[in-house]
């Protein structure tokens, strides 16, 4: 499958600005029934967060974790069908529709990922805004920590491993993403339970790597200006601005992105055979949505940086309504 052309950077992704992340559907190529099915999962992840960790925790809903929940439930879940939530301004106040440990555990895992993202943000560049967000989510984070201390420890060690690689000045973005992904995949493997298998773990690992690479490309300008770590800047001694850097390194960057997305698609082709539902939605995301996100990241048009801080402060002009 052709993923990304260096001369095809003009098309824009038809996406809704309701969540953040890179594992996004390409809505213009998604039939209405599949859009409805995806919305049902999005709403359910939001309701599970609210029910388990309070209303403010719903700000952590993102495309990437919604995709992981869809795959895990399709492979291992016993709730393949559940009632959807009618679209409504007040739908966030409704309760969960799926009685599923997978959904509940994924809600906790999403909160814990947010906790460690905030810790990482505070380490990179302390700010009052980060502290305020941490305080706002404090009760939700404390509850998730107490419920799943093992997940909390695993995710914390994953961020620690990433930090060590940063301090070593690693310039291999794919390697860093995959090392990080291996750590973050351990809780997902536990959530899958008896349905876990190597290709499923590889899928989540390579998805993390793809997101990490796209995020690093997306953040070139910000990281340079802030003086924060970015693997692509480690061996660059003449960085002036993002556009110039991308022009000079376009073939290398697109080759890197193509490679990691190719790994993701290879893993998915095996996992798909084990899925009992939602394959039309996940096909769209893996074969159309993620490549489109990559095009936008390279072209400097990405608006999906995986950061709850960005979602809450609307840094890139996103909204949180559906």
N, C-alpha and C positions, 0 to 999 in steps of 0.2 A: 504494500500500500504506500502510495506516495504521500509523504507527510507534510513537508514544508519546502517550498521553492524559494530560492533567494530572490527571484524576480517576481514573486507573487505575494506582496506585502500590503496590498491595497484593500482587500476585502475586510469588512468589519463584521464582527460576530453579532448576530441577532440574539441578544441575551437580555434578561430582565435584571435590573439593578437592585435585587432584593437580598442577595447574599454576597459572600465574598469567598474567594478561592479560585482555583484554576481548573478544577474538574467539572466543567460547566457544560450543560447540553447546548447544542446548536439548535435553537428553537425553530429557526426557519426551515429546518429539515426534519422536524419532529411532528408526526401526525397528532391530531387533537387527542385521541385516546391515550397516547403515550405522554403527552403534556399533562393530562389529568392525572395519570398514574404517578408521574414525577412530583406534581404538586402535592399529591396525597402523602408521599413520603416526606417531602419537605415540611409539610404542616405537622406530620406526626413527630418528626424529630424535634420540632419546636415545642409541641405539647408535652413530650416526654421531659424535655429540659424544664419547662415550667412546673410540671407536676413533681419532679424530683428535686429541683434546685432553685425554684422561685422564678418570678417573672423576669428579673433582670438577666438571668442566665440565658434567656432566649436570644440575647445579642450575640451569642457565640455560634449560632447556627451558621454553617458554611457549606459550600458545594462539595468540598473534598470529603468531609465526614459524612455527608448525606450519601455520597456515592458508596463509601465503605459500608454504611448501614444497609443500603440496597443489596450489595453483593453478599454480605454476611447473612442477611435474612433470606435471600434467594437460595443460598447454598445450605445453610444450617438451620434456618428458622422454621418454626412450626406454625407461624401466622403468615401464610402466603396471601390471604385476603383479609382486609379489615376495612371498616367503614371510613370513607374520606370525610374531611371537614368542609362544610360549605364555605365558599369564599366570602369573607366578611371582614370588615374593619376590626371587629372585635373577636375574630376567630382565635387569637392567641389566648383568650381567656377560657376557651373550651378545654375539656379534659382529653387525655389520650384515648385513642380508639383501639390500639393494639396492646393486648396483654402479653408482652414479650420481654423476656430477660435480655435479649439481644438489644432491643431498643433502649431499655433502661441502663444497661451497661455502657452502651455507646454514648448516652447522654452524660454519664459520669466521666467517661474517657475524654469527651470533648471539653468539659469543664477543666479537667486536669491538664490537657494540652494548652488551654488558654492560660492557666496558672503559670506554666513553665515558659510560655511565650512572653508573658509579662515580666517574669524573672530575667529572661534573656534581654528584653528591651531595657530593663533597668540597669543591667550590667553594661550593655552597649552605650547607652546614653540616658542617664537618669533624668527624669522629668516629673514635674508636679502632675501632669496629665496621667502618666503611667501609674503613679501612686494613687491618684483618685479613682482610676478604673479598678485597680487592685482592691482598694477599699470598698468600692461599690459591689464587686463580685466576691468579697471576702467570705460572706456566709455560705454562698454556694460552693466556693472552693474548699472551705473547711469541711463541709458535709461530704463532698466527693473524696477528700483525703481520708476521712474516717471510714467511709464505706469501702474504698478500694486502695488501701495503703500500698499494696503490691504494684498496682498500676502506677501510682504516684511515684514510687521509687524507680520503676523501670523508665518512665518518661524522663524523670530527673536525670538519671544516668545517661540517657540518650542525649539530652541537651549538654550534659557535662562532657561527653565524648566529642560532640561537635565543637564545644568551646576549646577543648584540648587541641583539636586539629586546626582551629583558627589561630591559636597561640603559636602553633608550629609553622604558621604561614602557608598552609596547604593551598595550592592553586588549582587543584583538580576538583571542579565543582561536582562532577558526576560521582566520583569516589566519596566525597563528603555527603552527598545526598543519599547514596546507598548505605553508607555506614550509619547515618542518622535513621534511615528507613528501617534497617534491621532492628534497631532498638524500639522504634515506635510500633513495629509490627508485632512484637511479643504480646502485648495485651490483646490485639486483634486475634491472634492465634488462640489465646485463651478463651476469648468470647466465642470463637468458632467451635470450640470443644472437640467432640469426636469427629466433626466434619472438617477439621483442619487437614491440609495437605500441602506439600512443598510449593506447588505452583500458586496456591492462594497466598502464601507468605511472600513469594516472589512478586506477585501482583502488587501487594501493598507496599513492599520495599521499593519497587521500581516506580510506583506512583509517587511516593515521597521524594524519590530522586528527581523525577520530572518536575514536580512542584518546586523543589529546592532550586533547580537550575533556572526555571522560568522566573522565580522570585528574585534570584541574584541578578539576572539580566534586567528585570523590571526596575531594580533598585540601584543600578549603577550610579546614576546622578546623585541620588539622595545619599548613598553611602560615601561617595567621594566628598560631597559637601560636608557631611557630618563627621568625616574621619573615622567611620566605622568599617568593620571588616566586610570584604567582598572578595570571593576567590578570584574573580576575573581581574581585580585590580592589583593582585599580589605581584605580578610580574610586569605590570604596565607602568612605565616611568614617564610617559608623556600624555597622560589623560587630560583632556581639555573639557570635553563634554560628552554626554552619552551618544548623541547622534554621530559624532566623528568616530568614536570608538567602534560603534556598530558598523559603520561603513568600512572601516579598516579591517574588521574581523568578521565580516558578514558570513563568508563561507565556513569559517571555523565554528562560529556560533550555531549556524543552521545545521551543520553536520553533527555537532554535539547534541543539539535538541532532537534531531531526527533519530540519533542512536538510542537515546534514553526512552523516547516515545516508542520506538520499535521494540525495545525490550518489554515495555508495558503491554503493547498490543500482542506480543508473542505469549506472554503469561496469560493474558485475558482469554486468548483463543482456547486455552486448556480449561481455565476456570469456567468459562461459559458452558461447557458441556455438563457441568455439575449444577448449574443454576436451574431452579424450578419455576422461575418467574422473572419478569422485568428485563428480559434480554434485549427487547427492542429499545428500551431506554438506555441500558448500559452500552449497547452497540453504538448508539448515537453519541454518547459521551466519549467513549474510547476512540472511535474512528473519525469523529467529526469535531466534537467539542474541544477535546484536549489539543489536537493539532491547531485548531483555530486560536485557542488561548496562546499557544506558542508563537503563532504568527504575530499576534497582537503584542506579546511581550517583546519580541525582537524588533518590531516596528515602533515600539514606544507608545502603543495605544492601550496597554493593559490597564484595566480598572478593577482588578480582582485580587490585589495583594492579600495574602492570607494573614490578616492581622485584625484581631478584635479591636485594637486601638484605632485602626483606620475605620472600622465599621462604626464605632461609637462617635468618633469626632468628624466623620464624613470627609476625611482628608482628601479622598479622590471623588467626591461628589456622588457617593452612593446613598441610597435610601434604604431603610430597613422595613419598608412596608411591602406587602404582597397583594 
